[in-house]
Amino acid sequence: MTVNWDADIKKFETDSDVTDSEVEEFIKLREYMLPSIERKELMNMFAYVSKKITEEGYKVGFMTRDEMENDRDSGWCFMAGNEEDDYINNYKNIALLSLGQVCTLDPDVWQYINEPVGTELIRISSDKFEPDKKDKTIFVQKRD
């Protein structure tokens, strides 16, 4: 069953008596569910991913979100954190994957995928990221 928060709930017809407070409570749930709704929409959008992640088995070490190029682009770019400039500048070393595929490869990124444009995060431990202030070394690690 899909719940459509954009519909006018007060116009729904039902056999059950629904109080105004129950309707208001349901409407407030939208705010709670919004991050999950946004993540679900993002899961089929595409991201640029280093082949160090897709082929060599590294976890995401650096992720950045830029403006979207089109309605299928998430704006996300994921790197292992140990790529040299020559590696990154060669388009053959970059793959285009859905965010769902990226989250399957590295579930640690899931909680961050609806961060806004301009976000830059680095891995600081095996399972934590923080904003990149350019003052720390990226924690680089292979997946198990």
N, CA, C and O atoms as CSV, one atom per row, in Angstrom:
chain,resi,resn,atom,element,x,y,z
A,1,MET,N,N,0.835,-1.184,0.000
A,1,MET,CA,C,0.000,0.000,0.000
A,1,MET,C,C,0.880,1.247,0.000
A,1,MET,O,O,1.796,1.360,0.815
A,2,THR,N,N,0.615,2.161,-0.886
A,2,THR,CA,C,1.358,3.400,-0.967
A,2,THR,C,C,0.558,4.508,-0.307
A,2,THR,O,O,-0.639,4.650,-0.557
A,3,VAL,N,N,1.208,5.281,0.523
A,3,VAL,CA,C,0.562,6.406,1.178
A,3,VAL,C,C,0.955,7.664,0.438
A,3,VAL,O,O,2.142,7.913,0.226
A,4,ASN,N,N,-0.021,8.459,0.042
A,4,ASN,CA,C,0.231,9.682,-0.694
A,4,ASN,C,C,-0.043,10.863,0.219
A,4,ASN,O,O,-1.195,11.250,0.417
A,5,TRP,N,N,1.015,11.435,0.776
A,5,TRP,CA,C,0.837,12.562,1.682
A,5,TRP,C,C,0.436,13.833,0.947
A,5,TRP,O,O,-0.016,14.792,1.572
A,6,ASP,N,N,0.595,13.850,-0.359
A,6,ASP,CA,C,0.255,15.052,-1.099
A,6,ASP,C,C,-1.238,15.138,-1.404
A,6,ASP,O,O,-1.733,16.194,-1.797
A,7,ALA,N,N,-1.944,14.047,-1.228
A,7,ALA,CA,C,-3.391,14.070,-1.443
A,7,ALA,C,C,-4.055,14.786,-0.266
A,7,ALA,O,O,-3.470,14.897,0.811
A,8,ASP,N,N,-5.251,15.258,-0.476
A,8,ASP,CA,C,-5.982,15.928,0.591
A,8,ASP,C,C,-6.670,14.859,1.436
A,8,ASP,O,O,-7.725,14.344,1.067
A,9,ILE,N,N,-6.063,14.538,2.565
A,9,ILE,CA,C,-6.553,13.459,3.421
A,9,ILE,C,C,-7.971,13.737,3.925
A,9,ILE,O,O,-8.729,12.805,4.192
A,10,LYS,N,N,-8.317,14.970,4.049
A,10,LYS,CA,C,-9.642,15.313,4.578
A,10,LYS,C,C,-10.755,14.978,3.586
A,10,LYS,O,O,-11.930,14.963,3.951
A,11,LYS,N,N,-10.384,14.707,2.323
A,11,LYS,CA,C,-11.384,14.359,1.313
A,11,LYS,C,C,-11.528,12.849,1.137
A,11,LYS,O,O,-12.406,12.389,0.407
A,12,PHE,N,N,-10.661,12.070,1.811
A,12,PHE,CA,C,-10.771,10.615,1.712
A,12,PHE,C,C,-12.072,10.141,2.335
A,12,PHE,O,O,-12.503,10.643,3.373
A,13,GLU,N,N,-12.684,9.176,1.689
A,13,GLU,CA,C,-13.886,8.574,2.246
A,13,GLU,C,C,-13.517,7.249,2.882
A,13,GLU,O,O,-12.723,6.486,2.332
A,14,THR,N,N,-14.097,6.978,4.044
A,14,THR,CA,C,-13.798,5.752,4.763
A,14,THR,C,C,-15.027,5.281,5.523
A,14,THR,O,O,-15.913,6.072,5.847
A,15,ASP,N,N,-15.070,3.985,5.803
A,15,ASP,CA,C,-16.160,3.423,6.598
A,15,ASP,C,C,-15.931,3.635,8.086
A,15,ASP,O,O,-16.853,3.472,8.886
A,16,SER,N,N,-14.720,3.995,8.462
A,16,SER,CA,C,-14.384,4.205,9.865
A,16,SER,C,C,-14.510,5.680,10.217
A,16,SER,O,O,-14.295,6.561,9.386
A,17,ASP,N,N,-14.858,5.917,11.454
A,17,ASP,CA,C,-14.882,7.294,11.946
A,17,ASP,C,C,-13.451,7.711,12.267
A,17,ASP,O,O,-12.756,7.037,13.027
A,18,VAL,N,N,-13.023,8.810,11.692
A,18,VAL,CA,C,-11.686,9.318,11.924
A,18,VAL,C,C,-11.823,10.703,12.546
A,18,VAL,O,O,-12.512,11.577,12.020
A,19,THR,N,N,-11.153,10.877,13.675
A,19,THR,CA,C,-11.243,12.155,14.372
A,19,THR,C,C,-10.295,13.169,13.737
A,19,THR,O,O,-9.357,12.805,13.028
A,20,ASP,N,N,-10.555,14.429,14.002
A,20,ASP,CA,C,-9.666,15.479,13.503
A,20,ASP,C,C,-8.253,15.314,14.054
A,20,ASP,O,O,-7.278,15.577,13.350
A,21,SER,N,N,-8.138,14.882,15.301
A,21,SER,CA,C,-6.804,14.707,15.883
A,21,SER,C,C,-6.049,13.560,15.198
A,21,SER,O,O,-4.828,13.638,15.061
A,22,GLU,N,N,-6.739,12.503,14.767
A,22,GLU,CA,C,-6.090,11.415,14.033
A,22,GLU,C,C,-5.613,11.887,12.672
A,22,GLU,O,O,-4.541,11.494,12.212
A,23,VAL,N,N,-6.407,12.727,12.029
A,23,VAL,CA,C,-6.004,13.292,10.740
A,23,VAL,C,C,-4.768,14.159,10.927
A,23,VAL,O,O,-3.820,14.051,10.148
A,24,GLU,N,N,-4.758,15.006,11.930
A,24,GLU,CA,C,-3.612,15.885,12.191
A,24,GLU,C,C,-2.371,15.065,12.533
A,24,GLU,O,O,-1.267,15.410,12.111
A,25,GLU,N,N,-2.541,13.991,13.288
A,25,GLU,CA,C,-1.419,13.129,13.630
A,25,GLU,C,C,-0.833,12.498,12.366
A,25,GLU,O,O,0.388,12.423,12.226
A,26,PHE,N,N,-1.685,12.047,11.450
A,26,PHE,CA,C,-1.216,11.471,10.195
A,26,PHE,C,C,-0.449,12.505,9.381
A,26,PHE,O,O,0.605,12.201,8.824
A,27,ILE,N,N,-0.967,13.707,9.312
A,27,ILE,CA,C,-0.306,14.769,8.541
A,27,ILE,C,C,1.072,15.076,9.132
A,27,ILE,O,O,2.021,15.324,8.388
A,28,LYS,N,N,1.189,15.062,10.457
A,28,LYS,CA,C,2.483,15.315,11.105
A,28,LYS,C,C,3.487,14.206,10.804
A,28,LYS,O,O,4.693,14.454,10.802
A,29,LEU,N,N,3.011,12.992,10.551
A,29,LEU,CA,C,3.906,11.878,10.222
A,29,LEU,C,C,4.690,12.144,8.946
A,29,LEU,O,O,5.784,11.606,8.771
A,30,ARG,N,N,4.153,12.958,8.062
A,30,ARG,CA,C,4.853,13.263,6.811
A,30,ARG,C,C,6.225,13.854,7.096
A,30,ARG,O,O,7.204,13.506,6.436
A,31,GLU,N,N,6.298,14.753,8.083
A,31,GLU,CA,C,7.585,15.360,8.434
A,31,GLU,C,C,8.570,14.299,8.899
A,31,GLU,O,O,9.753,14.358,8.565
A,32,TYR,N,N,8.090,13.331,9.664
A,32,TYR,CA,C,8.927,12.247,10.156
A,32,TYR,C,C,9.373,11.342,9.007
A,32,TYR,O,O,10.515,10.881,8.984
A,33,MET,N,N,8.484,11.092,8.068
A,33,MET,CA,C,8.757,10.173,6.967
A,33,MET,C,C,9.489,10.820,5.790
A,33,MET,O,O,10.013,10.108,4.933
A,34,LEU,N,N,9.536,12.134,5.729
A,34,LEU,CA,C,10.118,12.827,4.586
A,34,LEU,C,C,11.536,12.370,4.235
A,34,LEU,O,O,11.802,12.144,3.054
A,35,PRO,N,N,12.464,12.219,5.187
A,35,PRO,CA,C,13.795,11.731,4.800
A,35,PRO,C,C,13.748,10.362,4.119
A,35,PRO,O,O,14.486,10.124,3.163
A,36,SER,N,N,12.898,9.472,4.595
A,36,SER,CA,C,12.779,8.148,3.976
A,36,SER,C,C,12.175,8.242,2.580
A,36,SER,O,O,12.594,7.529,1.668
A,37,ILE,N,N,11.197,9.116,2.415
A,37,ILE,CA,C,10.579,9.316,1.103
A,37,ILE,C,C,11.621,9.842,0.116
A,37,ILE,O,O,11.699,9.377,-1.021
A,38,GLU,N,N,12.417,10.813,0.560
A,38,GLU,CA,C,13.450,11.378,-0.308
A,38,GLU,C,C,14.506,10.330,-0.662
A,38,GLU,O,O,14.937,10.247,-1.812
A,39,ARG,N,N,14.925,9.525,0.331
A,39,ARG,CA,C,15.917,8.477,0.058
A,39,ARG,C,C,15.385,7.489,-0.974
A,39,ARG,O,O,16.110,7.080,-1.881
A,40,LYS,N,N,14.127,7.111,-0.834
A,40,LYS,CA,C,13.530,6.154,-1.773
A,40,LYS,C,C,13.562,6.719,-3.194
A,40,LYS,O,O,13.875,5.996,-4.139
A,41,GLU,N,N,13.244,7.994,-3.349
A,41,GLU,CA,C,13.271,8.621,-4.675
A,41,GLU,C,C,14.696,8.663,-5.238
A,41,GLU,O,O,14.897,8.519,-6.444
A,42,LEU,N,N,15.677,8.861,-4.361
A,42,LEU,CA,C,17.069,8.948,-4.793
A,42,LEU,C,C,17.663,7.606,-5.207
A,42,LEU,O,O,18.596,7.570,-6.009
A,43,MET,N,N,17.147,6.518,-4.683
A,43,MET,CA,C,17.767,5.202,-4.882
A,43,MET,C,C,17.920,4.808,-6.352
A,43,MET,O,O,18.839,4.060,-6.686
A,44,ASN,N,N,17.057,5.283,-7.226
A,44,ASN,CA,C,17.157,4.957,-8.648
A,44,ASN,C,C,17.907,6.014,-9.454
A,44,ASN,O,O,18.092,5.860,-10.662
A,45,MET,N,N,18.334,7.070,-8.799
A,45,MET,CA,C,19.110,8.096,-9.492
A,45,MET,C,C,20.567,7.647,-9.579
A,45,MET,O,O,21.003,6.777,-8.825
A,46,PHE,N,N,21.306,8.241,-10.497
A,46,PHE,CA,C,22.667,7.809,-10.761
A,46,PHE,C,C,23.707,8.647,-10.044
A,46,PHE,O,O,23.462,9.794,-9.669
A,47,ALA,N,N,24.888,8.039,-9.859
A,47,ALA,CA,C,26.026,8.691,-9.222
A,47,ALA,C,C,27.301,8.250,-9.933
A,47,ALA,O,O,27.358,7.171,-10.522
A,48,TYR,N,N,28.314,9.098,-9.869
A,48,TYR,CA,C,29.632,8.746,-10.378
A,48,TYR,C,C,30.378,8.020,-9.265
A,48,TYR,O,O,30.407,8.475,-8.122
A,49,VAL,N,N,30.984,6.881,-9.615
A,49,VAL,CA,C,31.641,6.045,-8.616
A,49,VAL,C,C,33.000,5.592,-9.146
A,49,VAL,O,O,33.118,5.114,-10.275
A,50,SER,N,N,34.007,5.752,-8.317
A,50,SER,CA,C,35.343,5.287,-8.674
A,50,SER,C,C,35.347,3.776,-8.817
A,50,SER,O,O,34.698,3.069,-8.046
A,51,LYS,N,N,36.083,3.282,-9.810
A,51,LYS,CA,C,36.204,1.837,-9.988
A,51,LYS,C,C,37.063,1.203,-8.889
A,51,LYS,O,O,37.129,-0.021,-8.782
A,52,LYS,N,N,37.715,2.030,-8.079
A,52,LYS,CA,C,38.398,1.488,-6.893
A,52,LYS,C,C,37.334,0.910,-5.948
A,52,LYS,O,O,37.608,-0.028,-5.200
A,53,ILE,N,N,36.131,1.471,-5.985
A,53,ILE,CA,C,35.028,0.978,-5.169
A,53,ILE,C,C,34.345,-0.198,-5.865
A,53,ILE,O,O,34.121,-1.244,-5.257
A,54,THR,N,N,34.017,-0.017,-7.142
A,54,THR,CA,C,33.232,-1.046,-7.845
A,54,THR,C,C,34.045,-2.286,-8.206
A,54,THR,O,O,33.509,-3.394,-8.188
A,55,GLU,N,N,35.322,-2.125,-8.531
A,55,GLU,CA,C,36.113,-3.255,-9.012
A,55,GLU,C,C,37.208,-3.712,-8.049
A,55,GLU,O,O,37.550,-4.894,-8.012
A,56,GLU,N,N,37.755,-2.782,-7.274
A,56,GLU,CA,C,38.872,-3.144,-6.388
A,56,GLU,C,C,38.422,-3.410,-4.955
A,56,GLU,O,O,39.222,-3.849,-4.129
A,57,GLY,N,N,37.153,-3.150,-4.650
A,57,GLY,CA,C,36.613,-3.533,-3.349
A,57,GLY,C,C,36.811,-2.559,-2.204
A,57,GLY,O,O,36.680,-2.938,-1.040
A,58,TYR,N,N,37.124,-1.308,-2.517
A,58,TYR,CA,C,37.273,-0.324,-1.445
A,58,TYR,C,C,35.910,0.201,-0.997
A,58,TYR,O,O,34.951,0.215,-1.768
A,59,LYS,N,N,35.843,0.632,0.261
A,59,LYS,CA,C,34.668,1.345,0.761
A,59,LYS,C,C,34.741,2.784,0.263
A,59,LYS,O,O,35.802,3.255,-0.146
A,60,VAL,N,N,33.614,3.471,0.301
A,60,VAL,CA,C,33.592,4.898,-0.023
A,60,VAL,C,C,34.398,5.628,1.052
A,60,VAL,O,O,34.157,5.457,2.247
A,61,GLY,N,N,35.354,6.438,0.613
A,61,GLY,CA,C,36.158,7.221,1.553
A,61,GLY,C,C,35.843,8.699,1.471
A,61,GLY,O,O,36.044,9.443,2.431
A,62,PHE,N,N,35.341,9.127,0.304
A,62,PHE,CA,C,35.017,10.539,0.075
A,62,PHE,C,C,33.758,10.591,-0.767
A,62,PHE,O,O,33.633,9.870,-1.757
A,63,MET,N,N,32.837,11.433,-0.377
A,63,MET,CA,C,31.636,11.630,-1.189
A,63,MET,C,C,31.286,13.101,-1.211
A,63,MET,O,O,31.416,13.819,-0.220
A,64,THR,N,N,30.835,13.521,-2.385
A,64,THR,CA,C,30.468,14.917,-2.578
A,64,THR,C,C,29.195,14.986,-3.404
A,64,THR,O,O,28.962,14.164,-4.291
A,65,ARG,N,N,28.377,15.987,-3.092
A,65,ARG,CA,C,27.138,16.151,-3.848
A,65,ARG,C,C,27.143,17.497,-4.553
A,65,ARG,O,O,27.214,18.551,-3.921
A,66,ASP,N,N,27.066,17.439,-5.871
A,66,ASP,CA,C,27.030,18.633,-6.709
A,66,ASP,C,C,25.616,18.838,-7.251
A,66,ASP,O,O,24.718,18.034,-7.000
A,67,GLU,N,N,25.438,19.917,-7.990
A,67,GLU,CA,C,24.156,20.163,-8.646
A,67,GLU,C,C,23.840,19.011,-9.598
A,67,GLU,O,O,24.736,18.452,-10.230
A,68,MET,N,N,22.577,18.670,-9.691
A,68,MET,CA,C,22.167,17.601,-10.592
A,68,MET,C,C,22.226,18.088,-12.036
A,68,MET,O,O,21.870,19.227,-12.337
A,69,GLU,N,N,22.683,17.205,-12.922
A,69,GLU,CA,C,22.788,17.534,-14.341
A,69,GLU,C,C,21.450,17.335,-15.061
A,69,GLU,O,O,21.149,18.029,-16.032
A,70,ASN,N,N,20.639,16.363,-14.564
A,70,ASN,CA,C,19.337,16.072,-15.160
A,70,ASN,C,C,18.475,15.374,-14.104
A,70,ASN,O,O,18.906,15.206,-12.963
A,71,ASP,N,N,17.273,14.972,-14.479
A,71,ASP,CA,C,16.356,14.404,-13.490
A,71,ASP,C,C,16.696,12.969,-13.081
A,71,ASP,O,O,16.044,12.419,-12.194
A,72,ARG,N,N,17.694,12.359,-13.703
A,72,ARG,CA,C,18.152,11.009,-13.316
A,72,ARG,C,C,19.446,11.057,-12.507
A,72,ARG,O,O,19.898,10.032,-11.997
A,73,ASP,N,N,20.036,12.230,-12.390
A,73,ASP,CA,C,21.314,12.425,-11.712
A,73,ASP,C,C,21.070,12.798,-10.257
A,73,ASP,O,O,20.306,13.720,-9.972
A,74,SER,N,N,21.714,12.088,-9.335
A,74,SER,CA,C,21.590,12.404,-7.909
A,74,SER,C,C,22.507,13.550,-7.507
A,74,SER,O,O,22.290,14.196,-6.482
A,75,GLY,N,N,23.539,13.800,-8.321
A,75,GLY,CA,C,24.529,14.808,-7.965
A,75,GLY,C,C,25.682,14.232,-7.153
A,75,GLY,O,O,26.671,14.923,-6.909
A,76,TRP,N,N,25.566,12.974,-6.731
A,76,TRP,CA,C,26.583,12.360,-5.880
A,76,TRP,C,C,27.759,11.808,-6.687
A,76,TRP,O,O,27.604,11.312,-7.803
A,77,CYS,N,N,28.930,11.914,-6.080
A,77,CYS,CA,C,30.156,11.331,-6.598
A,77,CYS,C,C,30.838,10.630,-5.423
A,77,CYS,O,O,31.003,11.219,-4.355
A,78,PHE,N,N,31.234,9.368,-5.624
A,78,PHE,CA,C,31.825,8.563,-4.556
A,78,PHE,C,C,33.222,8.105,-4.967
A,78,PHE,O,O,33.414,7.557,-6.052
A,79,MET,N,N,34.190,8.336,-4.086
A,79,MET,CA,C,35.574,7.937,-4.310
A,79,MET,C,C,36.059,7.121,-3.112
A,79,MET,O,O,35.536,7.245,-2.004
A,80,ALA,N,N,37.063,6.291,-3.357
A,80,ALA,CA,C,37.645,5.505,-2.262
A,80,ALA,C,C,38.497,6.393,-1.357
A,80,ALA,O,O,38.588,6.164,-0.151
A,81,GLY,N,N,39.112,7.399,-1.950
A,81,GLY,CA,C,39.954,8.307,-1.178
A,81,GLY,C,C,41.434,8.112,-1.422
A,81,GLY,O,O,42.256,8.874,-0.911
A,82,ASN,N,N,41.786,7.094,-2.203
A,82,ASN,CA,C,43.196,6.848,-2.515
A,82,ASN,C,C,43.492,6.995,-4.006
A,82,ASN,O,O,44.522,6.520,-4.484
A,83,GLU,N,N,42.599,7.646,-4.736
A,83,GLU,CA,C,42.796,7.871,-6.168
A,83,GLU,C,C,43.752,9.051,-6.390
A,83,GLU,O,O,43.684,10.065,-5.694
A,84,GLU,N,N,44.627,8.896,-7.358
A,84,GLU,CA,C,45.495,9.993,-7.788
A,84,GLU,C,C,44.725,10.814,-8.832
A,84,GLU,O,O,43.746,10.331,-9.401
A,85,ASP,N,N,45.168,12.052,-9.083
A,85,ASP,CA,C,44.500,12.910,-10.068
A,85,ASP,C,C,44.427,12.259,-11.444
A,85,ASP,O,O,43.392,12.335,-12.106
A,86,ASP,N,N,45.519,11.616,-11.888
A,86,ASP,CA,C,45.514,10.959,-13.202
A,86,ASP,C,C,44.442,9.874,-13.266
A,86,ASP,O,O,43.802,9.693,-14.301
A,87,TYR,N,N,44.250,9.165,-12.182
A,87,TYR,CA,C,43.242,8.101,-12.127
A,87,TYR,C,C,41.842,8.704,-12.274
A,87,TYR,O,O,41.040,8.233,-13.080
A,88,ILE,N,N,41.560,9.728,-11.506
A,88,ILE,CA,C,40.235,10.360,-11.529
A,88,ILE,C,C,39.954,11.022,-12.868
A,88,ILE,O,O,38.817,11.002,-13.337
A,89,ASN,N,N,40.964,11.605,-13.486
A,89,ASN,CA,C,40.780,12.315,-14.752
A,89,ASN,C,C,40.586,11.390,-15.950
A,89,ASN,O,O,40.269,11.863,-17.041
A,90,ASN,N,N,40.768,10.092,-15.771
A,90,ASN,CA,C,40.544,9.120,-16.835
A,90,ASN,C,C,39.117,8.579,-16.682
A,90,ASN,O,O,38.822,7.858,-15.730
A,91,TYR,N,N,38.255,8.925,-17.607
A,91,TYR,CA,C,36.846,8.550,-17.517
A,91,TYR,C,C,36.641,7.037,-17.431
A,91,TYR,O,O,35.603,6.583,-16.950
A,92,LYS,N,N,37.616,6.258,-17.889
A,92,LYS,CA,C,37.492,4.795,-17.830
A,92,LYS,C,C,37.541,4.271,-16.396
A,92,LYS,O,O,37.193,3.118,-16.143
A,93,ASN,N,N,37.967,5.102,-15.471
A,93,ASN,CA,C,38.069,4.697,-14.071
A,93,ASN,C,C,36.849,5.104,-13.247
A,93,ASN,O,O,36.825,4.934,-12.028
A,94,ILE,N,N,35.850,5.636,-13.921
A,94,ILE,CA,C,34.634,6.085,-13.240
A,94,ILE,C,C,33.447,5.307,-13.801
A,94,ILE,O,O,33.295,5.172,-15.015
A,95,ALA,N,N,32.611,4.799,-12.903
A,95,ALA,CA,C,31.404,4.066,-13.306
A,95,ALA,C,C,30.180,4.899,-12.963
A,95,ALA,O,O,30.225,5.769,-12.093
A,96,LEU,N,N,29.102,4.623,-13.650
A,96,LEU,CA,C,27.816,5.267,-13.376
A,96,LEU,C,C,26.908,4.204,-12.761
A,96,LEU,O,O,26.537,3.239,-13.429
A,97,LEU,N,N,26.555,4.383,-11.497
A,97,LEU,CA,C,25.726,3.418,-10.777
A,97,LEU,C,C,24.537,4.128,-10.154
A,97,LEU,O,O,24.572,5.336,-9.923
A,98,SER,N,N,23.492,3.369,-9.888
A,98,SER,CA,C,22.378,3.940,-9.134
A,98,SER,C,C,22.805,4.062,-7.677
A,98,SER,O,O,23.694,3.340,-7.225
A,99,LEU,N,N,22.178,4.970,-6.946
A,99,LEU,CA,C,22.482,5.094,-5.522
A,99,LEU,C,C,22.149,3.808,-4.783
A,99,LEU,O,O,22.797,3.479,-3.789
A,100,GLY,N,N,21.153,3.083,-5.254
A,100,GLY,CA,C,20.823,1.798,-4.656
A,100,GLY,C,C,21.994,0.830,-4.745
A,100,GLY,O,O,22.289,0.114,-3.788
A,101,GLN,N,N,22.664,0.810,-5.899
A,101,GLN,CA,C,23.830,-0.053,-6.063
A,101,GLN,C,C,24.981,0.400,-5.162
A,101,GLN,O,O,25.682,-0.428,-4.582
A,102,VAL,N,N,25.170,1.705,-5.048
A,102,VAL,CA,C,26.235,2.228,-4.191
A,102,VAL,C,C,25.968,1.821,-2.742
A,102,VAL,O,O,26.881,1.395,-2.034
A,103,CYS,N,N,24.719,1.953,-2.306
A,103,CYS,CA,C,24.369,1.593,-0.923
A,103,CYS,C,C,24.500,0.094,-0.686
A,103,CYS,O,O,24.758,-0.328,0.441
A,104,THR,N,N,24.329,-0.709,-1.715
A,104,THR,CA,C,24.546,-2.150,-1.589
A,104,THR,C,C,26.036,-2.444,-1.427
A,104,THR,O,O,26.423,-3.290,-0.621
A,105,LEU,N,N,26.870,-1.741,-2.196
A,105,LEU,CA,C,28.315,-1.921,-2.084
A,105,LEU,C,C,28.839,-1.421,-0.737
A,105,LEU,O,O,29.709,-2.045,-0.130
A,106,ASP,N,N,28.304,-0.298,-0.280
A,106,ASP,CA,C,28.775,0.306,0.971
A,106,ASP,C,C,27.590,0.892,1.741
A,106,ASP,O,O,27.258,2.063,1.563
A,107,PRO,N,N,26.963,0.102,2.579
A,107,PRO,CA,C,25.774,0.548,3.318
A,107,PRO,C,C,26.016,1.753,4.229
A,107,PRO,O,O,25.058,2.407,4.644
A,108,ASP,N,N,27.278,2.059,4.548
A,108,ASP,CA,C,27.567,3.198,5.418
A,108,ASP,C,C,27.133,4.537,4.827
A,108,ASP,O,O,26.936,5.500,5.568
A,109,VAL,N,N,26.980,4.613,3.500
A,109,VAL,CA,C,26.615,5.889,2.871
A,109,VAL,C,C,25.108,6.163,2.927
A,109,VAL,O,O,24.673,7.298,2.734
A,110,TRP,N,N,24.316,5.119,3.190
A,110,TRP,CA,C,22.849,5.224,3.169
A,110,TRP,C,C,22.329,6.431,3.949
A,110,TRP,O,O,21.491,7.177,3.442
A,111,GLN,N,N,22.805,6.626,5.148
A,111,GLN,CA,C,22.254,7.677,6.003
A,111,GLN,C,C,22.575,9.093,5.530
A,111,GLN,O,O,22.018,10.061,6.048
A,112,TYR,N,N,23.461,9.218,4.561
A,112,TYR,CA,C,23.884,10.543,4.108
A,112,TYR,C,C,23.331,10.949,2.734
A,112,TYR,O,O,23.515,12.091,2.314
A,113,ILE,N,N,22.662,10.034,2.035
A,113,ILE,CA,C,22.359,10.311,0.630
A,113,ILE,C,C,21.361,11.434,0.395
A,113,ILE,O,O,21.260,11.921,-0.731
A,114,ASN,N,N,20.621,11.864,1.409
A,114,ASN,CA,C,19.765,13.018,1.149
A,114,ASN,C,C,20.326,14.301,1.763
A,114,ASN,O,O,19.586,15.245,2.037
A,115,GLU,N,N,21.638,14.322,1.973
A,115,GLU,CA,C,22.300,15.571,2.355
A,115,GLU,C,C,22.231,16.533,1.162
A,115,GLU,O,O,22.134,16.089,0.018
A,116,PRO,N,N,22.279,17.829,1.416
A,116,PRO,CA,C,22.081,18.804,0.330
A,116,PRO,C,C,23.285,18.946,-0.602
A,116,PRO,O,O,24.394,18.504,-0.300
A,117,VAL,N,N,23.021,19.576,-1.741
A,117,VAL,CA,C,24.076,19.942,-2.687
A,117,VAL,C,C,25.121,20.757,-1.941
A,117,VAL,O,O,24.786,21.618,-1.127
A,118,GLY,N,N,26.386,20.481,-2.222
A,118,GLY,CA,C,27.485,21.171,-1.542
A,118,GLY,C,C,28.102,20.336,-0.426
A,118,GLY,O,O,29.147,20.696,0.115
A,119,THR,N,N,27.464,19.231,-0.082
A,119,THR,CA,C,27.978,18.356,0.967
A,119,THR,C,C,29.246,17.659,0.494
A,119,THR,O,O,29.302,17.148,-0.625
A,120,GLU,N,N,30.261,17.642,1.350
A,120,GLU,CA,C,31.491,16.883,1.125
A,120,GLU,C,C,31.800,16.158,2.422
A,120,GLU,O,O,31.993,16.786,3.463
A,121,LEU,N,N,31.847,14.829,2.355
A,121,LEU,CA,C,32.088,14.023,3.546
A,121,LEU,C,C,33.282,13.109,3.330
A,121,LEU,O,O,33.515,12.616,2.226
A,122,ILE,N,N,34.042,12.890,4.411
A,122,ILE,CA,C,35.139,11.928,4.363
A,122,ILE,C,C,34.904,10.865,5.427
A,122,ILE,O,O,34.313,11.123,6.475
A,123,ARG,N,N,35.385,9.662,5.127
A,123,ARG,CA,C,35.325,8.581,6.100
A,123,ARG,C,C,36.433,8.818,7.126
A,123,ARG,O,O,37.584,9.065,6.767
A,124,ILE,N,N,36.066,8.738,8.410
A,124,ILE,CA,C,37.056,8.934,9.474
A,124,ILE,C,C,37.304,7.653,10.271
A,124,ILE,O,O,38.234,7.591,11.076
A,125,SER,N,N,36.478,6.637,10.049
A,125,SER,CA,C,36.655,5.333,10.687
A,125,SER,C,C,35.956,4.294,9.817
A,125,SER,O,O,35.435,4.624,8.751
A,126,SER,N,N,35.942,3.065,10.258
A,126,SER,CA,C,35.359,2.016,9.427
A,126,SER,C,C,33.882,2.232,9.135
A,126,SER,O,O,33.373,1.686,8.156
A,127,ASP,N,N,33.171,3.016,9.957
A,127,ASP,CA,C,31.731,3.199,9.720
A,127,ASP,C,C,31.227,4.623,9.918
A,127,ASP,O,O,30.017,4.836,9.981
A,128,LYS,N,N,32.124,5.606,10.018
A,128,LYS,CA,C,31.682,6.990,10.260
A,128,LYS,C,C,32.276,7.965,9.249
A,128,LYS,O,O,33.412,7.824,8.797
A,129,PHE,N,N,31.447,8.968,8.914
A,129,PHE,CA,C,31.858,10.064,8.044
A,129,PHE,C,C,31.696,11.373,8.794
A,129,PHE,O,O,30.953,11.456,9.772
A,130,GLU,N,N,32.393,12.386,8.328
A,130,GLU,CA,C,32.199,13.737,8.850
A,130,GLU,C,C,32.453,14.732,7.722
A,130,GLU,O,O,33.080,14.389,6.720
A,131,PRO,N,N,31.966,15.971,7.880
A,131,PRO,CA,C,32.219,16.972,6.839
A,131,PRO,C,C,33.717,17.126,6.588
A,131,PRO,O,O,34.518,17.115,7.523
A,132,ASP,N,N,34.082,17.266,5.331
A,132,ASP,CA,C,35.485,17.410,4.947
A,132,ASP,C,C,35.920,18.857,5.152
A,132,ASP,O,O,35.513,19.754,4.414
A,133,LYS,N,N,36.746,19.064,6.157
A,133,LYS,CA,C,37.291,20.395,6.439
A,133,LYS,C,C,38.712,20.526,5.909
A,133,LYS,O,O,39.409,21.502,6.186
A,134,LYS,N,N,39.128,19.519,5.140
A,134,LYS,CA,C,40.462,19.488,4.515
A,134,LYS,C,C,41.580,19.460,5.551
A,134,LYS,O,O,42.706,19.862,5.256
A,135,ASP,N,N,41.282,18.987,6.767
A,135,ASP,CA,C,42.296,18.947,7.807
A,135,ASP,C,C,42.585,17.530,8.315
A,135,ASP,O,O,43.365,17.350,9.250
A,136,LYS,N,N,41.952,16.525,7.696
A,136,LYS,CA,C,42.156,15.141,8.116
A,136,LYS,C,C,42.419,14.260,6.913
A,136,LYS,O,O,42.029,14.565,5.785
A,137,THR,N,N,43.090,13.162,7.191
A,137,THR,CA,C,43.332,12.158,6.167
A,137,THR,C,C,42.111,11.252,6.059
A,137,THR,O,O,41.499,10.898,7.067
A,138,ILE,N,N,41.768,10.886,4.854
A,138,ILE,CA,C,40.636,9.989,4.631
A,138,ILE,C,C,41.013,8.589,5.120
A,138,ILE,O,O,42.106,8.092,4.848
A,139,PHE,N,N,40.094,7.975,5.837
A,139,PHE,CA,C,40.273,6.596,6.293
A,139,PHE,C,C,39.925,5.693,5.116
A,139,PHE,O,O,38.761,5.594,4.729
A,140,VAL,N,N,40.925,5.039,4.550
A,140,VAL,CA,C,40.751,4.185,3.373
A,140,VAL,C,C,40.728,2.738,3.825
A,140,VAL,O,O,41.601,2.293,4.571
A,141,GLN,N,N,39.714,2.006,3.364
A,141,GLN,CA,C,39.555,0.628,3.801
A,141,GLN,C,C,38.863,-0.196,2.720
A,141,GLN,O,O,37.982,0.296,2.015
A,142,LYS,N,N,39.272,-1.449,2.601
A,142,LYS,CA,C,38.592,-2.360,1.689
A,142,LYS,C,C,37.397,-2.974,2.401
A,142,LYS,O,O,37.371,-3.094,3.626
A,143,ARG,N,N,36.397,-3.365,1.590
A,143,ARG,CA,C,35.230,-4.060,2.137
A,143,ARG,C,C,35.628,-5.460,2.553
A,143,ARG,O,O,36.590,-6.026,2.034
A,144,ASP,N,N,34.886,-6.007,3.486
A,144,ASP,CA,C,35.132,-7.398,3.923
A,144,ASP,C,C,34.697,-8.371,2.859
A,144,ASP,O,O,34.823,-9.582,3.041
